[in-house]
């Protein structure tokens, strides 16, 4: 037996001993596996980076498309490609990925149960990004907060309120509540109620109100404005006025017209009633 073992150890195979042949084959195998792994890793990073840039570029080419949506999609594409790259890499070096995927799935389930609140915000963030009820720069009212949207991500949206205070609202509270988006349309309809005294000439009052408001360049004539007597109050005859304007000028326009109409009615000697109280002193 010792003699046979000695012969096998010294057997010549293509000019090399069996031991030398096995060692060379092992080194070649390791080198080939390493090179393959490096190539897969480099290609994975290159392809994921190229896909991310290509998707982001779509929002730059098409100005009407929401950049937030494509930022989200580009990041998803990048990490998905890197995930497949990791699986290919593990298979290349001889590691079975079936058990790893099972472990990752179980860990993901446990983490999901522990972070239900956070994941609900993430799910709502995905819905907001895909369906785009709001976007960056919109002036909105959400969850009793009114302000301009400064940031949208998967967990929350950031608003700057009317006092320029930073307000953070979780996405679940945004998606699950009524959203008033004042920037969604280019035009808005301003509305006022102007009361005049019962002794006033209604035709003159209506003419003054109409001329004052329609003289402002911010007032739209199409759609046609509505200016009519709408209510006979306890102490006044009320005119309901509805005029369309640009959404960007709405707040300033509405405030300016209140003052302008009041001054015009005063100049036209049209009585504007206000609440009064009469005290009757009854003596014994």
C-alpha positions in Angstrom: 0.0 0.0 0.0 2.8 2.4 0.9 4.5 1.6 -2.4 1.3 2.3 -4.4 0.7 5.6 -2.6 4.3 6.6 -3.4 3.7 5.8 -7.1 0.5 7.9 -7.3 2.2 10.8 -5.6 5.0 10.7 -8.2 3.0 9.9 -11.2 3.7 12.2 -14.2 0.7 13.7 -16.0 1.6 16.0 -18.9 5.0 16.7 -17.3 3.6 17.5 -13.8 3.0 15.4 -10.8 -0.6 14.7 -9.7 -0.2 17.0 -6.7 1.0 19.8 -9.0 -1.8 19.3 -11.4 -4.5 19.5 -8.6 -2.9 22.6 -7.2 -2.8 24.4 -10.6 -6.4 23.4 -11.3 -7.5 24.8 -8.0 -5.7 28.1 -8.6 -7.2 28.5 -12.0 -10.7 27.8 -10.7 -10.3 30.4 -7.9 -9.0 33.0 -10.3 -11.8 32.4 -12.7 -14.4 32.7 -10.0 -12.8 35.9 -8.7 -12.7 37.5 -12.1 -16.3 36.5 -12.8 -17.4 38.0 -9.5 -15.6 41.2 -10.1 -17.1 41.5 -13.6 -20.6 40.8 -12.3 -20.1 43.4 -9.6 -18.8 46.1 -11.9 -21.5 45.4 -14.5 -24.2 45.5 -11.8 -23.0 49.0 -10.6 -22.7 50.3 -14.1 -26.1 49.1 -15.3 -27.9 50.3 -12.1 -26.2 53.7 -12.4 -27.1 54.0 -16.1 -30.7 53.0 -15.4 -31.0 55.5 -12.6 -29.7 58.4 -14.7 -31.8 57.4 -17.7 -35.1 57.4 -15.7 -34.2 60.7 -14.0 -33.5 62.2 -17.3 -37.1 61.6 -18.4 -38.3 64.3 -16.0 -35.8 66.7 -17.5 -36.8 66.1 -21.1 -40.5 66.3 -20.3 -41.0 69.4 -18.1 -44.6 68.5 -17.4 -43.7 65.3 -15.7 -43.2 65.2 -11.9 -39.5 65.0 -11.0 -40.4 63.4 -7.6 -42.0 60.4 -9.3 -39.0 59.8 -11.4 -36.6 60.2 -8.5 -38.5 57.5 -6.7 -38.6 55.2 -9.8 -34.9 55.6 -10.5 -34.0 54.7 -7.0 -36.2 51.6 -7.1 -34.7 50.5 -10.4 -31.2 51.0 -9.1 -31.7 48.9 -5.9 -33.6 46.1 -7.8 -30.7 45.8 -10.2 -28.2 45.8 -7.4 -30.2 43.1 -5.6 -30.1 40.8 -8.6 -26.4 41.5 -9.0 -25.9 40.3 -5.4 -27.8 37.1 -6.1 -25.7 36.4 -9.3 -22.5 37.2 -7.3 -23.4 34.7 -4.6 -24.3 32.0 -7.1 -21.0 32.6 -8.9 -18.9 32.0 -5.8 -20.9 28.8 -5.0 -23.2 30.1 -2.3 -26.8 28.8 -2.5 -29.2 31.8 -2.4 -32.4 29.9 -1.7 -31.8 29.8 2.0 -30.6 33.4 2.0 -33.8 34.5 0.3 -35.9 32.6 2.8 -34.0 34.2 5.7 -34.4 37.7 4.2 -38.1 37.1 3.7 -38.6 36.0 7.3 -36.6 39.0 8.6 -38.6 41.3 6.3 -41.9 40.0 7.8 -40.7 40.5 11.3 -39.5 44.0 10.6 -42.7 44.8 8.8 -44.8 43.7 11.8 -42.6 45.8 14.1 -42.8 48.9 11.9 -46.4 48.9 10.8 -46.8 52.7 11.4 -43.7 53.5 9.4 -44.7 51.2 6.6 -48.2 52.7 6.4 -46.5 56.1 5.8 -44.3 54.5 3.2 -47.3 52.9 1.4 -49.1 56.3 1.6 -46.0 58.0 0.2 -45.9 55.6 -2.8 -49.6 56.4 -3.5 -48.9 60.2 -3.2 -45.9 59.9 -5.5 -47.7 57.8 -8.1 -51.1 59.5 -8.1 -49.7 63.0 -7.4 -52.6 64.7 -5.6 -50.0 67.3 -4.6 -46.5 68.3 -5.9 -43.6 70.5 -4.9 -44.6 74.2 -4.8 -48.3 73.6 -4.5 -50.3 75.7 -2.0 -52.5 73.3 -0.1 -54.5 72.7 3.1 -53.9 69.3 4.6 -54.9 68.1 8.1 -55.9 71.6 9.1 -52.6 73.0 8.0 -52.3 75.5 5.1 -49.0 76.1 3.4 -46.6 75.5 0.5 -45.2 72.1 -0.1 -41.4 72.1 0.2 -40.5 68.4 0.1 -42.2 65.0 -0.5 -40.6 61.7 0.4 -41.7 58.2 1.3 -42.3 59.0 5.0 -43.7 62.6 5.2 -44.3 65.8 3.4 -42.8 69.1 4.5 -44.9 72.3 4.4 -44.0 76.0 5.0 -47.2 77.4 6.6 -48.5 81.0 6.3 -46.0 82.2 8.9 -43.2 80.3 7.1 -43.0 77.7 9.9 -41.8 74.3 8.9 -44.5 71.7 9.3 -44.0 67.9 9.0 -47.1 65.8 8.2 -46.8 62.0 8.0 -47.9 60.6 4.6 -50.6 58.4 6.2 -52.3 61.6 7.5 -52.0 63.2 4.1 -53.4 60.3 2.0 -56.1 59.5 4.6 -57.5 63.1 4.8 -59.2 65.6 2.5 -56.6 67.6 0.5 -57.4 71.1 -0.7 -55.0 71.9 -3.5 -55.3 75.6 -4.3 -52.6 75.4 -7.0 -54.1 72.6 -9.0 -56.0 75.0 -11.3 -54.8 78.1 -13.0 -58.0 80.1 -12.2 -60.1 80.6 -9.2 -63.5 82.2 -8.5 -63.4 84.9 -5.9 -66.6 85.5 -3.9 -67.8 88.4 -1.7 -71.1 89.5 0.0 -71.7 93.3 0.1 -74.6 94.6 2.1 -76.3 98.0 1.5 -79.1 99.7 3.4 -82.8 99.1 2.6 -83.1 102.8 1.7 -80.3 102.6 -0.9 -80.9 102.7 -4.7 -80.2 99.0 -5.6 -79.5 99.8 -9.3 -76.9 102.4 -8.3 -75.3 100.1 -5.7 -75.1 97.2 -8.3 -73.5 99.6 -10.9 -70.9 100.9 -8.4 -70.0 97.4 -7.3 -69.8 96.1 -10.9 -67.8 99.0 -12.2 -65.3 98.9 -9.3 -64.5 95.2 -9.5 -64.5 94.9 -13.3 -62.2 98.0 -13.6 -59.5 95.9 -12.0 -57.3 94.2 -14.6 -57.2 91.1 -12.5 -60.9 90.5 -13.1 -61.8 88.0 -15.8 -64.8 88.8 -18.0 -64.9 85.2 -19.2 -66.5 83.3 -17.5 -69.1 86.0 -17.0 -69.2 87.5 -13.5 -72.2 87.1 -11.2 -73.4 90.2 -9.3 -77.0 90.0 -8.0 -79.1 90.6 -4.9 -78.9 87.3 -3.0 -80.4 87.9 0.4 -82.7 90.3 2.3 -81.1 90.4 5.7 -82.2 91.8 9.0 -80.6 95.1 8.3 -79.2 95.0 4.8 -79.8 94.0 1.2 -77.0 91.6 0.3 -75.3 91.5 -3.1 -73.5 88.2 -3.9 -70.5 88.8 -6.2 -68.6 86.1 -7.9 -65.7 86.9 -10.3 -63.0 84.7 -11.8 -59.3 85.6 -11.5 -55.8 84.0 -11.7 -55.1 81.6 -8.9 -51.7 83.2 -8.3 -53.4 86.6 -7.6 -56.5 85.3 -5.7 -55.7 86.3 -2.1 -54.4 89.8 -2.9 -57.2 90.4 -5.4 -59.9 89.3 -3.0 -58.6 91.6 -0.2 -58.1 94.6 -2.5 -61.7 94.4 -3.9 -63.2 94.5 -0.4 -61.6 97.8 0.3 -62.1 99.2 -3.2 -65.9 98.4 -3.1 -66.3 99.9 0.4 -64.6 103.1 -0.7 -66.6 103.3 -3.9 -69.9 102.8 -2.0 -68.9 105.5 0.4 -68.1 107.9 -2.5 -71.5 107.1 -4.1 -73.4 107.9 -0.9 -74.6 104.3 -0.6 -75.3 103.4 3.0 -73.5 100.3 4.3 -75.4 99.2 7.5 -73.6 97.8 10.5 -75.0 96.2 13.7 -76.4 98.7 16.2 -77.9 98.3 19.7 -80.7 100.4 21.1 -81.0 100.6 24.9 -84.4 101.7 26.2 -84.5 102.9 29.8 -87.9 102.3 31.3 -88.4 104.3 34.5 -90.8 103.2 37.2 
